[in-house]
């Protein structure tokens, strides 16, 4: 059933058309993302002028749920999502979607944090756990409970929007919360205890860029510019970390030093790794997606087995030196 657009989303669509400005509408490429360190190279690319003169519009959202909604409603052409979220988006029509870029792999930036009196996941039995109502939130909680020997009904799940994770924890509305950077750093500073994080499930939390296969020829050219600018920004971040962090920190609502520290919890995926992950050889992203699909089916996050979205490495190949 088609999703109904609220007045808010109608306004968003109108504003998107109004501010696109550069280039014809059929050339325009709108890319949506929530706040997450692994998505920042594209905003850094914009700050550095790498997208100047090209019809690339970056759209920030407060949560992954909003990114998914905008993508499904055609308000953006490209969505920055975790791999598990991609599987949910593509559940009904997987072959209509393709992954064109692997942004990062989380190795500790996604976490289950609890009040300091809780030392293990098992001790959360009967307690309240805050979680965003997204595929990532459900997946992280399911994996944490599994590792702690608990079932889903052993805890009380409390739906908490991402922007309210810190406030809910400080107010005592929840005993623990599934969250990620930059909230992770803020909550650790409040004394929260890390009970489980993505370093314990390596390779399972991966961020990617998802788009539809049926973009226009001009949009595909623009997508090539977007990917090229991404890697230029990634190079700049590695070569000029202080300036890059100063540009990024404002959007992340952290200090430049806190942003650089947040990068310790994830691996930003370079060109070579992208070529391997999006290629056809063993060890590619398809294996990760297959494992994720099995886990999500077992946890009833996915309703049925499905074909995988297409892995499209041609834009990565085009950026090779």
C-alpha positions in Angstrom: 0.0 0.0 0.0 1.5 3.4 -1.0 2.6 5.5 2.0 0.6 8.6 2.6 2.6 11.9 2.6 2.0 14.0 5.6 1.9 17.8 5.4 5.5 17.8 6.7 6.7 15.7 3.8 4.7 17.6 1.2 6.4 20.7 2.5 9.8 19.0 2.3 9.1 17.9 -1.3 8.2 21.5 -2.2 11.3 22.9 -0.5 13.5 20.3 -2.3 12.2 21.5 -5.6 12.7 25.1 -4.6 16.2 24.9 -3.4 17.7 22.5 -5.9 18.8 25.4 -8.0 21.8 24.0 -9.8 21.0 22.1 -13.0 17.9 20.7 -14.5 15.5 18.6 -12.4 16.2 15.5 -14.4 19.9 15.8 -13.6 19.4 16.4 -9.9 20.7 13.9 -7.4 19.3 14.2 -3.9 21.3 12.2 -1.2 19.8 11.7 2.2 21.5 10.8 5.5 21.1 11.1 9.2 23.9 12.2 11.5 26.6 9.5 11.7 30.4 9.9 11.4 30.6 7.4 8.6 28.4 9.6 6.4 30.4 12.8 6.9 32.7 12.5 3.9 29.9 13.7 1.6 29.2 16.8 3.7 33.0 17.4 3.9 33.1 17.2 0.1 30.4 19.8 -0.1 32.3 22.1 2.3 35.4 21.7 0.3 33.6 22.7 -2.9 34.0 19.3 -4.6 30.3 19.3 -5.7 30.2 23.0 -6.8 28.6 23.3 -10.2 26.9 19.9 -10.1 23.2 19.2 -9.3 24.0 17.3 -6.0 21.7 18.2 -3.1 22.6 16.7 0.3 19.7 16.4 2.7 20.1 15.9 6.4 17.6 13.9 8.5 17.2 13.4 12.2 16.9 9.6 11.9 17.4 6.6 9.6 13.6 6.1 9.7 13.2 9.5 8.0 15.8 8.7 5.4 14.0 5.5 4.6 10.7 7.3 4.4 12.1 9.9 2.0 13.7 7.3 -0.2 10.5 5.2 -0.4 8.5 8.3 -1.3 10.8 9.4 -4.0 12.0 12.5 -2.2 15.7 11.5 -2.5 17.4 9.4 -5.1 20.2 8.0 -2.8 19.9 6.9 0.8 22.8 6.4 3.3 21.7 3.3 5.3 23.0 0.4 7.2 23.1 -3.0 5.4 20.2 -4.4 7.5 18.1 -1.3 6.7 18.8 -1.9 3.0 17.5 -5.4 3.3 14.3 -4.1 4.8 13.9 -1.4 2.2 14.5 -3.9 -0.6 12.4 -6.7 0.9 9.6 -6.4 -1.6 11.5 -5.5 -4.8 15.3 -6.2 -4.2 16.3 -6.1 -7.8 15.1 -2.6 -8.2 17.8 -1.3 -5.9 21.6 -1.3 -6.0 24.4 -0.6 -3.6 27.0 1.8 -5.2 29.3 2.6 -2.3 30.3 1.1 1.0 30.8 4.0 3.5 32.2 2.2 6.6 32.1 -0.8 8.9 31.3 -0.2 12.5 33.7 -1.7 15.0 32.4 -0.3 18.3 30.6 2.9 17.4 27.2 1.1 17.7 26.5 0.2 21.3 24.2 -1.0 24.0 24.9 1.3 26.9 23.5 0.9 30.4 23.5 2.5 33.8 26.8 1.8 35.6 25.2 -0.7 38.1 24.6 -3.1 35.2 27.7 -5.2 34.4 26.3 -7.7 31.9 23.5 -7.9 29.3 22.0 -10.7 31.4 21.4 -8.3 34.3 19.0 -6.3 32.1 16.4 -9.0 32.4 13.1 -7.2 33.3 14.6 -3.8 32.7 13.7 -1.0 30.2 15.9 -0.7 27.1 15.5 2.4 24.9 15.9 1.8 21.2 15.1 3.7 18.0 12.3 2.1 15.9 14.6 1.2 13.0 16.0 -2.0 11.5 19.4 -1.1 13.0 18.0 -0.6 16.5 16.1 -3.9 16.3 19.1 -5.8 14.9 21.6 -4.5 17.5 19.2 -5.2 20.4 18.5 -8.7 19.1 22.2 -9.5 18.7 23.0 -8.1 22.2 20.3 -10.1 23.9 21.3 -13.2 22.0 24.9 -12.7 23.3 23.6 -12.2 26.8 21.4 -15.3 26.8 18.2 -13.3 26.9 15.0 -13.5 24.7 13.3 -10.4 23.3 10.5 -10.6 25.9 13.1 -10.7 28.8 13.3 -6.9 28.5 10.8 -4.1 28.1 11.6 -2.3 24.8 10.9 1.5 25.0 10.7 3.4 21.6 13.0 6.4 22.0 13.8 8.7 19.0 17.5 9.1 18.3 17.6 12.8 19.4 16.2 11.9 22.8 18.6 9.0 23.7 20.7 11.1 26.0 17.8 12.8 27.6 16.0 9.5 28.2 19.0 8.0 29.8 19.7 11.0 32.1 16.1 11.2 33.1 16.0 7.6 34.1 13.3 6.7 31.6 15.4 3.7 30.5 18.0 1.5 32.2 19.9 1.0 28.9 19.8 2.3 25.4 20.9 1.1 22.0 22.6 4.0 20.3 25.6 5.1 18.2 27.9 8.1 17.7 27.8 10.9 18.6 25.4 9.8 21.4 27.8 7.1 22.4 30.5 9.5 23.4 28.0 11.8 25.2 26.6 8.9 27.3 29.9 7.4 28.1 30.8 10.9 29.5 27.7 10.6 31.7 29.1 7.4 33.2 27.2 4.8 31.1 28.6 1.3 30.9 29.3 -0.4 27.5 27.6 -3.8 27.7 27.7 -4.7 24.0 29.0 -3.1 20.8 29.5 -3.7 17.1 33.2 -4.8 17.6 31.7 -8.1 19.0 29.9 -8.7 15.6 32.6 -7.7 13.1 31.4 -7.0 9.6 27.7 -7.1 10.5 27.1 -3.3 10.8 28.0 -1.8 7.5 26.9 1.5 6.0 26.2 1.9 2.3 24.7 4.1 -0.3 21.6 2.7 -1.8 19.9 3.9 -5.0 17.5 2.7 -7.6 18.7 1.0 -10.8 16.4 3.2 -12.9 18.2 6.5 -12.7 18.5 8.7 -15.8 21.7 8.7 -17.7 22.4 12.2 -16.5 21.7 11.2 -12.9 24.2 8.4 -13.2 26.8 10.8 -14.4 26.0 13.0 -11.4 26.3 9.9 -9.2 29.8 9.4 -10.5 30.7 12.9 -9.5 29.2 12.2 -6.0 31.3 9.1 -5.5 34.5 10.8 -6.8 33.9 13.7 -4.4 33.4 11.2 -1.6 36.8 9.7 -2.0 38.5 13.1 -2.5 37.0 14.1 0.8 38.1 10.8 2.4 41.6 11.5 1.3 41.4 15.1 2.6 40.2 13.8 6.0 43.2 11.5 6.3 45.7 14.1 5.1 44.2 17.1 7.0 42.3 15.7 10.0 42.3 18.8 12.1 40.8 21.1 9.4 38.4 18.3 8.2 37.2 17.7 11.8 36.7 21.5 12.3 34.4 21.5 9.2 32.5 18.4 10.2 32.1 19.0 14.0 29.4 21.6 13.7 27.0 19.3 11.9 27.8 16.5 14.3 27.3 18.9 17.3 30.6 17.8 18.8 34.0 19.2 19.2 36.6 18.5 16.4 38.5 16.3 18.9 35.4 14.3 19.8 34.7 13.8 16.1 38.2 12.4 15.5 37.8 10.2 18.6 34.5 8.9 17.2 36.3 7.6 14.1 38.1 5.1 16.3 34.9 3.1 16.4 34.6 2.5 12.7 36.6 1.8 9.6 36.0 4.3 6.7 36.0 2.1 3.6 38.6 3.2 1.0 38.6 2.6 -2.8 40.4 -0.8 -2.6 38.0 -2.2 0.0 35.1 -0.9 -2.0 36.3 -2.6 -5.1 36.6 -5.9 -3.2 33.3 -5.5 -1.4 31.2 -4.5 -4.4 33.0 -6.9 -6.8 32.1 -10.4 -7.7 34.8 -12.3 -6.0 34.4 -14.4 -2.7 34.4 -12.2 0.4 32.3 -9.5 -1.2 29.4 -7.6 0.5 27.0 -10.3 -0.8 28.3 -12.7 1.9 27.7 -10.1 4.6 24.2 -9.5 3.3 23.5 -13.2 3.2 24.5 -13.6 6.8 22.5 -10.6 7.9 19.5 -11.9 6.1 19.7 -15.2 7.9 20.0 -13.5 11.3 17.1 -11.1 10.5 14.9 -14.0 9.4 15.7 -15.8 12.6 14.9 -12.8 14.6 11.7 -12.1 12.5 13.0 -8.7 11.5 12.6 -9.9 7.9 9.4 -11.7 6.9 10.8 -13.9 4.2 13.9 -14.9 2.3 14.7 -12.7 -0.6 17.1 -11.9 -3.4 19.8 -9.4 -2.6 20.1 -5.8 -4.0 22.5 -5.5 -6.9 26.1 -4.7 -6.1 27.2 -2.0 -8.6 30.9 -1.3 -8.6 31.2 0.7 -11.9 31.3 4.1 -10.1 34.1 2.8 -7.8 36.0 1.5 -10.8 35.6 4.9 -12.5 37.4 6.6 -9.5 40.4 4.3 -9.5 43.7 6.3 -10.0 
